[in-house]
Amino acid sequence: MKTRKQIKKNQVETRYNFARQIRLLREGAGLSIKEMAQQIFISETFLQKQELGEIEHIGTIFAIAQFFDKKVEINLV
């Protein structure tokens, strides 16, 4: 069984990796935060938080994935 410290570290790493993927997809599409936020109907601030790993709402993850024609895959490893 993992310790609380190990669990927290895993959560932080997962959030960072997901946030990095969002940013790389957005930049790869040549979009600013403002442009992407407008296209998926969320605020710029909210999108910035997602890109910083401050992910709060699972629905936003699905909206971002759909925008880039991607699927969300969650692995328990």
Phi and psi restraints in degrees (range 20) as a CNS / XPLOR table:
assign (resid 1 and name C) (resid 2 and name N)
       (resid 2 and name CA) (resid 2 and name C) 1.0 -80.1 20.0 2
assign (resid 2 and name N) (resid 2 and name CA)
       (resid 2 and name C) (resid 3 and name N) 1.0 151.3 20.0 2
assign (resid 2 and name C) (resid 3 and name N)
       (resid 3 and name CA) (resid 3 and name C) 1.0 -79.3 20.0 2
assign (resid 3 and name N) (resid 3 and name CA)
       (resid 3 and name C) (resid 4 and name N) 1.0 165.3 20.0 2
assign (resid 3 and name C) (resid 4 and name N)
       (resid 4 and name CA) (resid 4 and name C) 1.0 -59.3 20.0 2
assign (resid 4 and name N) (resid 4 and name CA)
       (resid 4 and name C) (resid 5 and name N) 1.0 -37.8 20.0 2
assign (resid 4 and name C) (resid 5 and name N)
       (resid 5 and name CA) (resid 5 and name C) 1.0 -64.1 20.0 2
assign (resid 5 and name N) (resid 5 and name CA)
       (resid 5 and name C) (resid 6 and name N) 1.0 -41.6 20.0 2
assign (resid 5 and name C) (resid 6 and name N)
       (resid 6 and name CA) (resid 6 and name C) 1.0 -66.4 20.0 2
assign (resid 6 and name N) (resid 6 and name CA)
       (resid 6 and name C) (resid 7 and name N) 1.0 -40.3 20.0 2
assign (resid 6 and name C) (resid 7 and name N)
       (resid 7 and name CA) (resid 7 and name C) 1.0 -63.8 20.0 2
assign (resid 7 and name N) (resid 7 and name CA)
       (resid 7 and name C) (resid 8 and name N) 1.0 -46.0 20.0 2
assign (resid 7 and name C) (resid 8 and name N)
       (resid 8 and name CA) (resid 8 and name C) 1.0 -60.9 20.0 2
assign (resid 8 and name N) (resid 8 and name CA)
       (resid 8 and name C) (resid 9 and name N) 1.0 -43.1 20.0 2
assign (resid 8 and name C) (resid 9 and name N)
       (resid 9 and name CA) (resid 9 and name C) 1.0 -60.5 20.0 2
assign (resid 9 and name N) (resid 9 and name CA)
       (resid 9 and name C) (resid 10 and name N) 1.0 -43.0 20.0 2
assign (resid 9 and name C) (resid 10 and name N)
       (resid 10 and name CA) (resid 10 and name C) 1.0 -63.4 20.0 2
assign (resid 10 and name N) (resid 10 and name CA)
       (resid 10 and name C) (resid 11 and name N) 1.0 -41.3 20.0 2
assign (resid 10 and name C) (resid 11 and name N)
       (resid 11 and name CA) (resid 11 and name C) 1.0 -62.5 20.0 2
assign (resid 11 and name N) (resid 11 and name CA)
       (resid 11 and name C) (resid 12 and name N) 1.0 -43.6 20.0 2
assign (resid 11 and name C) (resid 12 and name N)
       (resid 12 and name CA) (resid 12 and name C) 1.0 -64.1 20.0 2
assign (resid 12 and name N) (resid 12 and name CA)
       (resid 12 and name C) (resid 13 and name N) 1.0 -44.4 20.0 2
assign (resid 12 and name C) (resid 13 and name N)
       (resid 13 and name CA) (resid 13 and name C) 1.0 -63.0 20.0 2
assign (resid 13 and name N) (resid 13 and name CA)
       (resid 13 and name C) (resid 14 and name N) 1.0 -41.6 20.0 2
assign (resid 13 and name C) (resid 14 and name N)
       (resid 14 and name CA) (resid 14 and name C) 1.0 -63.7 20.0 2
assign (resid 14 and name N) (resid 14 and name CA)
       (resid 14 and name C) (resid 15 and name N) 1.0 -45.9 20.0 2
assign (resid 14 and name C) (resid 15 and name N)
       (resid 15 and name CA) (resid 15 and name C) 1.0 -62.5 20.0 2
assign (resid 15 and name N) (resid 15 and name CA)
       (resid 15 and name C) (resid 16 and name N) 1.0 -42.7 20.0 2
assign (resid 15 and name C) (resid 16 and name N)
       (resid 16 and name CA) (resid 16 and name C) 1.0 -63.1 20.0 2
assign (resid 16 and name N) (resid 16 and name CA)
       (resid 16 and name C) (resid 17 and name N) 1.0 -45.6 20.0 2
assign (resid 16 and name C) (resid 17 and name N)
       (resid 17 and name CA) (resid 17 and name C) 1.0 -63.7 20.0 2
assign (resid 17 and name N) (resid 17 and name CA)
       (resid 17 and name C) (resid 18 and name N) 1.0 -42.2 20.0 2
assign (resid 17 and name C) (resid 18 and name N)
       (resid 18 and name CA) (resid 18 and name C) 1.0 -65.7 20.0 2
assign (resid 18 and name N) (resid 18 and name CA)
       (resid 18 and name C) (resid 19 and name N) 1.0 -43.9 20.0 2
assign (resid 18 and name C) (resid 19 and name N)
       (resid 19 and name CA) (resid 19 and name C) 1.0 -59.7 20.0 2
assign (resid 19 and name N) (resid 19 and name CA)
       (resid 19 and name C) (resid 20 and name N) 1.0 -40.4 20.0 2
assign (resid 19 and name C) (resid 20 and name N)
       (resid 20 and name CA) (resid 20 and name C) 1.0 -63.8 20.0 2
assign (resid 20 and name N) (resid 20 and name CA)
       (resid 20 and name C) (resid 21 and name N) 1.0 -41.0 20.0 2
assign (resid 20 and name C) (resid 21 and name N)
       (resid 21 and name CA) (resid 21 and name C) 1.0 -61.8 20.0 2
assign (resid 21 and name N) (resid 21 and name CA)
       (resid 21 and name C) (resid 22 and name N) 1.0 -43.0 20.0 2
assign (resid 21 and name C) (resid 22 and name N)
       (resid 22 and name CA) (resid 22 and name C) 1.0 -59.4 20.0 2
assign (resid 22 and name N) (resid 22 and name CA)
       (resid 22 and name C) (resid 23 and name N) 1.0 -49.3 20.0 2
assign (resid 22 and name C) (resid 23 and name N)
       (resid 23 and name CA) (resid 23 and name C) 1.0 -61.1 20.0 2
assign (resid 23 and name N) (resid 23 and name CA)
       (resid 23 and name C) (resid 24 and name N) 1.0 -44.3 20.0 2
assign (resid 23 and name C) (resid 24 and name N)
       (resid 24 and name CA) (resid 24 and name C) 1.0 -64.8 20.0 2
assign (resid 24 and name N) (resid 24 and name CA)
       (resid 24 and name C) (resid 25 and name N) 1.0 -39.5 20.0 2
assign (resid 24 and name C) (resid 25 and name N)
       (resid 25 and name CA) (resid 25 and name C) 1.0 -64.1 20.0 2
assign (resid 25 and name N) (resid 25 and name CA)
       (resid 25 and name C) (resid 26 and name N) 1.0 -45.2 20.0 2
assign (resid 25 and name C) (resid 26 and name N)
       (resid 26 and name CA) (resid 26 and name C) 1.0 -61.8 20.0 2
assign (resid 26 and name N) (resid 26 and name CA)
       (resid 26 and name C) (resid 27 and name N) 1.0 -48.5 20.0 2
assign (resid 26 and name C) (resid 27 and name N)
       (resid 27 and name CA) (resid 27 and name C) 1.0 -64.1 20.0 2
assign (resid 27 and name N) (resid 27 and name CA)
       (resid 27 and name C) (resid 28 and name N) 1.0 -38.6 20.0 2
assign (resid 27 and name C) (resid 28 and name N)
       (resid 28 and name CA) (resid 28 and name C) 1.0 -63.3 20.0 2
assign (resid 28 and name N) (resid 28 and name CA)
       (resid 28 and name C) (resid 29 and name N) 1.0 -29.4 20.0 2
assign (resid 28 and name C) (resid 29 and name N)
       (resid 29 and name CA) (resid 29 and name C) 1.0 -83.9 20.0 2
assign (resid 29 and name N) (resid 29 and name CA)
       (resid 29 and name C) (resid 30 and name N) 1.0 -2.5 20.0 2
assign (resid 29 and name C) (resid 30 and name N)
       (resid 30 and name CA) (resid 30 and name C) 1.0 71.8 20.0 2
assign (resid 30 and name N) (resid 30 and name CA)
       (resid 30 and name C) (resid 31 and name N) 1.0 28.3 20.0 2
assign (resid 30 and name C) (resid 31 and name N)
       (resid 31 and name CA) (resid 31 and name C) 1.0 -105.5 20.0 2
assign (resid 31 and name N) (resid 31 and name CA)
       (resid 31 and name C) (resid 32 and name N) 1.0 142.8 20.0 2
assign (resid 31 and name C) (resid 32 and name N)
       (resid 32 and name CA) (resid 32 and name C) 1.0 -80.7 20.0 2
assign (resid 32 and name N) (resid 32 and name CA)
       (resid 32 and name C) (resid 33 and name N) 1.0 166.5 20.0 2
assign (resid 32 and name C) (resid 33 and name N)
       (resid 33 and name CA) (resid 33 and name C) 1.0 -59.3 20.0 2
assign (resid 33 and name N) (resid 33 and name CA)
       (resid 33 and name C) (resid 34 and name N) 1.0 -42.2 20.0 2
assign (resid 33 and name C) (resid 34 and name N)
       (resid 34 and name CA) (resid 34 and name C) 1.0 -60.9 20.0 2
assign (resid 34 and name N) (resid 34 and name CA)
       (resid 34 and name C) (resid 35 and name N) 1.0 -46.0 20.0 2
assign (resid 34 and name C) (resid 35 and name N)
       (resid 35 and name CA) (resid 35 and name C) 1.0 -62.6 20.0 2
assign (resid 35 and name N) (resid 35 and name CA)
       (resid 35 and name C) (resid 36 and name N) 1.0 -45.5 20.0 2
assign (resid 35 and name C) (resid 36 and name N)
       (resid 36 and name CA) (resid 36 and name C) 1.0 -66.9 20.0 2
assign (resid 36 and name N) (resid 36 and name CA)
       (resid 36 and name C) (resid 37 and name N) 1.0 -43.2 20.0 2
assign (resid 36 and name C) (resid 37 and name N)
       (resid 37 and name CA) (resid 37 and name C) 1.0 -57.7 20.0 2
assign (resid 37 and name N) (resid 37 and name CA)
       (resid 37 and name C) (resid 38 and name N) 1.0 -42.6 20.0 2
assign (resid 37 and name C) (resid 38 and name N)
       (resid 38 and name CA) (resid 38 and name C) 1.0 -63.9 20.0 2
assign (resid 38 and name N) (resid 38 and name CA)
       (resid 38 and name C) (resid 39 and name N) 1.0 -38.3 20.0 2
assign (resid 38 and name C) (resid 39 and name N)
       (resid 39 and name CA) (resid 39 and name C) 1.0 -73.5 20.0 2
assign (resid 39 and name N) (resid 39 and name CA)
       (resid 39 and name C) (resid 40 and name N) 1.0 -25.9 20.0 2
assign (resid 39 and name C) (resid 40 and name N)
       (resid 40 and name CA) (resid 40 and name C) 1.0 -109.8 20.0 2
assign (resid 40 and name N) (resid 40 and name CA)
       (resid 40 and name C) (resid 41 and name N) 1.0 11.5 20.0 2
assign (resid 40 and name C) (resid 41 and name N)
       (resid 41 and name CA) (resid 41 and name C) 1.0 60.9 20.0 2
assign (resid 41 and name N) (resid 41 and name CA)
       (resid 41 and name C) (resid 42 and name N) 1.0 46.1 20.0 2
assign (resid 41 and name C) (resid 42 and name N)
       (resid 42 and name CA) (resid 42 and name C) 1.0 -129.6 20.0 2
assign (resid 42 and name N) (resid 42 and name CA)
       (resid 42 and name C) (resid 43 and name N) 1.0 164.1 20.0 2
assign (resid 42 and name C) (resid 43 and name N)
       (resid 43 and name CA) (resid 43 and name C) 1.0 -76.5 20.0 2
assign (resid 43 and name N) (resid 43 and name CA)
       (resid 43 and name C) (resid 44 and name N) 1.0 154.0 20.0 2
assign (resid 43 and name C) (resid 44 and name N)
       (resid 44 and name CA) (resid 44 and name C) 1.0 -58.7 20.0 2
assign (resid 44 and name N) (resid 44 and name CA)
       (resid 44 and name C) (resid 45 and name N) 1.0 -42.5 20.0 2
assign (resid 44 and name C) (resid 45 and name N)
       (resid 45 and name CA) (resid 45 and name C) 1.0 -60.2 20.0 2
assign (resid 45 and name N) (resid 45 and name CA)
       (resid 45 and name C) (resid 46 and name N) 1.0 -43.4 20.0 2
assign (resid 45 and name C) (resid 46 and name N)
       (resid 46 and name CA) (resid 46 and name C) 1.0 -63.1 20.0 2
assign (resid 46 and name N) (resid 46 and name CA)
       (resid 46 and name C) (resid 47 and name N) 1.0 -43.4 20.0 2
assign (resid 46 and name C) (resid 47 and name N)
       (resid 47 and name CA) (resid 47 and name C) 1.0 -64.8 20.0 2
assign (resid 47 and name N) (resid 47 and name CA)
       (resid 47 and name C) (resid 48 and name N) 1.0 -41.4 20.0 2
assign (resid 47 and name C) (resid 48 and name N)
       (resid 48 and name CA) (resid 48 and name C) 1.0 -57.7 20.0 2
assign (resid 48 and name N) (resid 48 and name CA)
       (resid 48 and name C) (resid 49 and name N) 1.0 -42.6 20.0 2
assign (resid 48 and name C) (resid 49 and name N)
       (resid 49 and name CA) (resid 49 and name C) 1.0 -62.7 20.0 2
assign (resid 49 and name N) (resid 49 and name CA)
       (resid 49 and name C) (resid 50 and name N) 1.0 -39.4 20.0 2
assign (resid 49 and name C) (resid 50 and name N)
       (resid 50 and name CA) (resid 50 and name C) 1.0 -61.6 20.0 2
assign (resid 50 and name N) (resid 50 and name CA)
       (resid 50 and name C) (resid 51 and name N) 1.0 -41.8 20.0 2
assign (resid 50 and name C) (resid 51 and name N)
       (resid 51 and name CA) (resid 51 and name C) 1.0 -71.2 20.0 2
assign (resid 51 and name N) (resid 51 and name CA)
       (resid 51 and name C) (resid 52 and name N) 1.0 -15.5 20.0 2
assign (resid 51 and name C) (resid 52 and name N)
       (resid 52 and name CA) (resid 52 and name C) 1.0 -95.9 20.0 2
assign (resid 52 and name N) (resid 52 and name CA)
       (resid 52 and name C) (resid 53 and name N) 1.0 1.7 20.0 2
assign (resid 52 and name C) (resid 53 and name N)
       (resid 53 and name CA) (resid 53 and name C) 1.0 88.5 20.0 2
assign (resid 53 and name N) (resid 53 and name CA)
       (resid 53 and name C) (resid 54 and name N) 1.0 11.5 20.0 2
assign (resid 53 and name C) (resid 54 and name N)
       (resid 54 and name CA) (resid 54 and name C) 1.0 -92.7 20.0 2
assign (resid 54 and name N) (resid 54 and name CA)
       (resid 54 and name C) (resid 55 and name N) 1.0 59.0 20.0 2
assign (resid 54 and name C) (resid 55 and name N)
       (resid 55 and name CA) (resid 55 and name C) 1.0 -79.8 20.0 2
assign (resid 55 and name N) (resid 55 and name CA)
       (resid 55 and name C) (resid 56 and name N) 1.0 122.2 20.0 2
assign (resid 55 and name C) (resid 56 and name N)
       (resid 56 and name CA) (resid 56 and name C) 1.0 -118.8 20.0 2
assign (resid 56 and name N) (resid 56 and name CA)
       (resid 56 and name C) (resid 57 and name N) 1.0 -31.3 20.0 2
assign (resid 56 and name C) (resid 57 and name N)
       (resid 57 and name CA) (resid 57 and name C) 1.0 -122.8 20.0 2
assign (resid 57 and name N) (resid 57 and name CA)
       (resid 57 and name C) (resid 58 and name N) 1.0 121.2 20.0 2
assign (resid 57 and name C) (resid 58 and name N)
       (resid 58 and name CA) (resid 58 and name C) 1.0 -62.2 20.0 2
assign (resid 58 and name N) (resid 58 and name CA)
       (resid 58 and name C) (resid 59 and name N) 1.0 -31.1 20.0 2
assign (resid 58 and name C) (resid 59 and name N)
       (resid 59 and name CA) (resid 59 and name C) 1.0 -61.0 20.0 2
assign (resid 59 and name N) (resid 59 and name CA)
       (resid 59 and name C) (resid 60 and name N) 1.0 -35.3 20.0 2
assign (resid 59 and name C) (resid 60 and name N)
       (resid 60 and name CA) (resid 60 and name C) 1.0 -66.4 20.0 2
assign (resid 60 and name N) (resid 60 and name CA)
       (resid 60 and name C) (resid 61 and name N) 1.0 -37.5 20.0 2
assign (resid 60 and name C) (resid 61 and name N)
       (resid 61 and name CA) (resid 61 and name C) 1.0 -60.0 20.0 2
assign (resid 61 and name N) (resid 61 and name CA)
       (resid 61 and name C) (resid 62 and name N) 1.0 -43.5 20.0 2
assign (resid 61 and name C) (resid 62 and name N)
       (resid 62 and name CA) (resid 62 and name C) 1.0 -67.8 20.0 2
assign (resid 62 and name N) (resid 62 and name CA)
       (resid 62 and name C) (resid 63 and name N) 1.0 -36.9 20.0 2
assign (resid 62 and name C) (resid 63 and name N)
       (resid 63 and name CA) (resid 63 and name C) 1.0 -64.0 20.0 2
assign (resid 63 and name N) (resid 63 and name CA)
       (resid 63 and name C) (resid 64 and name N) 1.0 -42.3 20.0 2
assign (resid 63 and name C) (resid 64 and name N)
       (resid 64 and name CA) (resid 64 and name C) 1.0 -66.0 20.0 2
assign (resid 64 and name N) (resid 64 and name CA)
       (resid 64 and name C) (resid 65 and name N) 1.0 -44.3 20.0 2
assign (resid 64 and name C) (resid 65 and name N)
       (resid 65 and name CA) (resid 65 and name C) 1.0 -60.3 20.0 2
assign (resid 65 and name N) (resid 65 and name CA)
       (resid 65 and name C) (resid 66 and name N) 1.0 -45.3 20.0 2
assign (resid 65 and name C) (resid 66 and name N)
       (resid 66 and name CA) (resid 66 and name C) 1.0 -62.8 20.0 2
assign (resid 66 and name N) (resid 66 and name CA)
       (resid 66 and name C) (resid 67 and name N) 1.0 -40.1 20.0 2
assign (resid 66 and name C) (resid 67 and name N)
       (resid 67 and name CA) (resid 67 and name C) 1.0 -56.5 20.0 2
assign (resid 67 and name N) (resid 67 and name CA)
       (resid 67 and name C) (resid 68 and name N) 1.0 -40.0 20.0 2
assign (resid 67 and name C) (resid 68 and name N)
       (resid 68 and name CA) (resid 68 and name C) 1.0 -95.8 20.0 2
assign (resid 68 and name N) (resid 68 and name CA)
       (resid 68 and name C) (resid 69 and name N) 1.0 12.8 20.0 2
assign (resid 68 and name C) (resid 69 and name N)
       (resid 69 and name CA) (resid 69 and name C) 1.0 54.7 20.0 2
assign (resid 69 and name N) (resid 69 and name CA)
       (resid 69 and name C) (resid 70 and name N) 1.0 45.8 20.0 2
assign (resid 69 and name C) (resid 70 and name N)
       (resid 70 and name CA) (resid 70 and name C) 1.0 -118.0 20.0 2
assign (resid 70 and name N) (resid 70 and name CA)
       (resid 70 and name C) (resid 71 and name N) 1.0 165.3 20.0 2
assign (resid 70 and name C) (resid 71 and name N)
       (resid 71 and name CA) (resid 71 and name C) 1.0 -113.6 20.0 2
assign (resid 71 and name N) (resid 71 and name CA)
       (resid 71 and name C) (resid 72 and name N) 1.0 156.3 20.0 2
assign (resid 71 and name C) (resid 72 and name N)
       (resid 72 and name CA) (resid 72 and name C) 1.0 -94.4 20.0 2
assign (resid 72 and name N) (resid 72 and name CA)
       (resid 72 and name C) (resid 73 and name N) 1.0 128.8 20.0 2
assign (resid 72 and name C) (resid 73 and name N)
       (resid 73 and name CA) (resid 73 and name C) 1.0 -125.8 20.0 2
assign (resid 73 and name N) (resid 73 and name CA)
       (resid 73 and name C) (resid 74 and name N) 1.0 124.3 20.0 2
assign (resid 73 and name C) (resid 74 and name N)
       (resid 74 and name CA) (resid 74 and name C) 1.0 -113.3 20.0 2
assign (resid 74 and name N) (resid 74 and name CA)
       (resid 74 and name C) (resid 75 and name N) 1.0 125.4 20.0 2
assign (resid 74 and name C) (resid 75 and name N)
       (resid 75 and name CA) (resid 75 and name C) 1.0 -114.1 20.0 2
assign (resid 75 and name N) (resid 75 and name CA)
       (resid 75 and name C) (resid 76 and name N) 1.0 132.5 20.0 2
assign (resid 75 and name C) (resid 76 and name N)
       (resid 76 and name CA) (resid 76 and name C) 1.0 -101.2 20.0 2
assign (resid 76 and name N) (resid 76 and name CA)
       (resid 76 and name C) (resid 77 and name N) 1.0 106.7 20.0 2
